[in-house]
Amino acid sequence: MKRNIWLIRHAQSEGNRDRRIQGHFDTPLTELGLEQAQITAKYFQERAEELNISAIFSSDLMRAKQTAEPIAQALKLTVETNPEWREAYFGRWEGICIDQIPEEERNVFERWQRDKLWRPDWCESFSECQARGLRSLTNTLTRSSGNLIILAHGGLIFSMLSTLITEEQSIPTIQNCGITHLEAEAGQISLVSMDLLAEGLVRLPNMMASYR
């Protein structure tokens, strides 16, 4: 039986607005982020009968939960949180503003920006994050039924998509409230589409281009 999964990156957080490297660093949504979450909730509410979503899962970080809650309310569902859906852990860079990175580490940061598959050794590695995301997806599919929404984070979603898109550079930046539609059937996952705030919706400005 074919199942649909919508992976959604959280709406704009205070950390995004302030250009912080967030990871597990917990910040709430901005006013813009709350508006983005409401628009996304409206998108799913208007298509509720067509999409037939049976459950909503979320990272336990505030920015993801705050994005998930209006969607759940619109669909009359409850949100189940799990720390396995968190963003990658960025070690001593957690919560730091990009322009406050020590001068001696600027070259490390610039390499990280150029090479999305590489991270400094004080961070959760790309492969570790990817394995965690895929494990979480497999476990979630196993213990649930029907079509699902999962609220997560840009870096985690990007790492999972890299297993479905062979050319890493072709994976677009995952914006706040970007929606990635996957299909699961007979143990196989395939990519259907990627949209910013869902097709047809007003594209609100995003204050941070980084996928993290």
N, C-alpha and C positions, 0 to 999 in steps of 0.2 A: 504493500500500500504506500502510495506516495504521500510524503508529509512536507509541509512548508515551514521554514524557519526564517524569521526576520531578525537579523542581528542589528541592533540600533546603538550607535554611539550616543553617549549622554549629551544633553544640551550644554550650552556654554556655562562653564563654572567660573567662579572667581579666580581660580588658578589659571584658567585659559586667558581670561581678561588681563591678568597681571603678568602673563608670560612666565609662569612658573612651570618647572618640571614637576609634575604631580606624582605619578606612580601611585603609591598607597597614601600619599598625603591627601587629607580629606578636606575638601572645600565645598560649600553649597553652590547652587546655581545663582547666576546673576538675574536681574530683572529680564534681560534679553533671553537668558536661558529658560526662565519660567515661561516666557511667551513661546519660545521654540517648542517646549514640551507640550504646551496646550495645543499648538497647531498640529503637532504630530499625533496627539490624542484624537483630535478632530478627524484627521485623515483616516485613522483606523476605525473610529466610530462610524463614519459614513460608509465604510466598506465592511462592516462587521458581519453581515449576512454572507457576503461573497467570500471573505477570508476565513471565516469559521475558526477563529482562534480559541483554543481551549485552555491555555495556561500562559502566564508571564513569569519569567525568571529575571533576576537582576544581580549584578555585583552588589555587595553590601556597602559600598562607598556611597556617601551622601549624594554626590552629583548624579550617579546612576539611579539610585532609589527615587530621587526627586523627579527624574525624567519618567520613570516607570509608573509612578503613582497616578498621574492624570490619565494615562493610557488604560491602566487597570480599572479606574473608576468609570471611564467611558465604556468599557467592555463588560463591566460588572464582574470583574475577576479580582483575585488577590495576588499580590506580588510575593514570590518566594525568593529570598536572597541567599546568595552563596559566595563566600570569599574567593572561590575558584575562578569567578568571573572578573576578578580585579585586574587593573592595569598591571603591567610589568613593574617590578620593584627596582627603583633606581638608586638605592644605597645612599651615599652621602650627598647626592644631588637632589634627594627628595625635598620638595617644597622650595627649592632655591629659584630665584628669578634668573632668567637667562643672562641678563647683563651683570649679575653678581657672581658669575662663575669665576673662580680665581684665574688670574692671568696665566699661571703655569698649566692650567687645564683647558685653556681655550682651544688648543690644537686637538685635544681629545674630543671636545664637544663638536668641533667642526668636522672631524672624521665621522662622528656618530650621525651628524646631519647628512653627510654625503652618502654613507653606506648604511642603509636601513637594516641590514642583516647583522651588523656588528654593534657591540656594546662594550664599554669599558668593564674591567673585571670586577668592579664593585657593584655592578648591576645584575639583575636576573638576566641571563643570556637570552638571545632571541630564540634559540632552540628550546630552552626550558619553558619560556612563555608560550611558545607554539604548542609544545607537548601538553602543557596544562590546559590550554584552550580546547584542543582537540579531545583531550580526556573528558573535560567538562561537557562538551557537546555530546560525546558518545554516552556518557552517564545520564545526561538529561533526556536524551532520546529513549534510552532504555527504560527509564522509570516513569515515563509520561506517555501520553497518547495525543493524537491530533496535531494541529498546527500550533506553533509556538512563537512567542516573542521573547527575545533575550536582550536585556539592556547591559551593555558592556562598555569597553573603552577602545580608543582608536588603535593603540599599539597591539592589543590583544587580537582585535578583529583583523588587523593587517597581517599579523603573523599567521593566523588561520587561513586567510585568503591566499597567502603565498604557497600553500599546498594545492590550491585549485587553479591558480594562474601561473603558468610556467615562466613567463617573463616578469620578474619582480618589478622592473621599472614601469611596467604597464599598469600596475595597481595604483589607482588614483588616491590622492589624499582623502582620508576619511574625515569628513567635516562633522561638526556638532550636529547631532540628530540625523546624520547620514544613515540610510537604511540599506542594508545588504540582504537581499532575498536569496535564500538557499533552498534547494530541494533535496530530500533524503528518500532513497528508495533502495531496498534490498542491500542495505549496508553501504551504499555509495552516496556521497555528497556532491552536489553540483551547484555551480553559481548560476543564478537566473538573472539578477540585475543589481545595480547599485544606484541609489538615488540620494539627492540632498534634500532633506525634509520632505521626501516623497514627491513623485512626479505630479506636476500640476499645482503644487503649493507655492506660495510666495517664498522666494529664497531670501531669508533674513541674512544680514551680514554676519560673518564669522570673524572674530577678533584675533584668532590665532590659527595660522595655517598648519602648524605642526600636527602630525598624526598622533602624537602621544597624549 
